[in-house]
Each structure stands twice: as structure tokens, then as C-alpha cells.
């Protein structure tokens, strides 16, 4: 019983600490709030079922992200396609600076999504989660030099996409 209480406390602490990060990452992957909520919930359910396997609490974030990535992959295995409803998008306020910031965020999001997955995933892990090259390498099963090369190329391609106005033309259509 005491062990169960310790596991419950450990689990509750993981949920409290990482829920926001997992939701943000899940939303980045899915671009759908309901799907994100489902995969984050499934991630925590799977984490609870195997909480005893987590031997190093310092590895919890990577462990949870790995579970989330697998849950997202399972979504495609079930051939559940995500459709976008134009009514889900709201019109930005008239405030020009807010509108400009929104456009820039959308352009950046579109540009990142134009990258190959090999470049996109390490870039997201670094930008959103603050992972180091070594941590990304461990998570993705790559060596650090490969990760650093991919990060360099991703950033270079992003700059070229934004500079060439390909992104802004995509956002406008």
C-alpha cells in the first residue's frame, strides 16, 4: 500500500510538471485540440500503467515525450485522418501589431512544417523543450553530430524559406 501511494505521488508530480509541455508538443504534431487532448491523455494513461519501469526521474520528460510520439504514430496506424474545418479559425483582432505577430507565427509554423521530418523533429525538440543536441540524439536514437547537422540545416532552410517569401505566399492562399 505504501508503495502504491509513492507511485501515485510520483505520477501526480509527473502530470503536474509535464502536462503543459506534452500538450504543446502534441498540438504542434497534430494541430487539433481534441486529438491533442486524446493523445496526451493516452500518454499519461500508458505512463501510469508502466510507472514502475521509470527508474530515473530525470529521464521522465524524455520518457513521456517518447510515449506521446508513439501515440501520435498509432493515430496514423489506425488511418484516422485529421480534417480541418475552416469555421474553427477565428479572425484576428484589428490591432495591427497583434495581427502582424499572428501572421509571423503562422508563417513560421508553415515554414517549419515544410521541413522534412528529419529536420523538423530535432528543431521542435530544441526550440519548444530546450533539449540539448545530446538529449535530442538520445531521444531520437541518433548520434550527436547527426543531430547538430540536422539542426543547422533546418535553421538554414527555415531562413531560406522565409527569405524567399514562399511561406508568405502559402499563408496568403
Helices and strands as residue ranges (DSSP letters): H 2-30, H 33-49, G 51-53, G 57-59, H 60-77, G 86-88, H 96-114, H 117-129, H 133-140, H 144-163, H 166-172
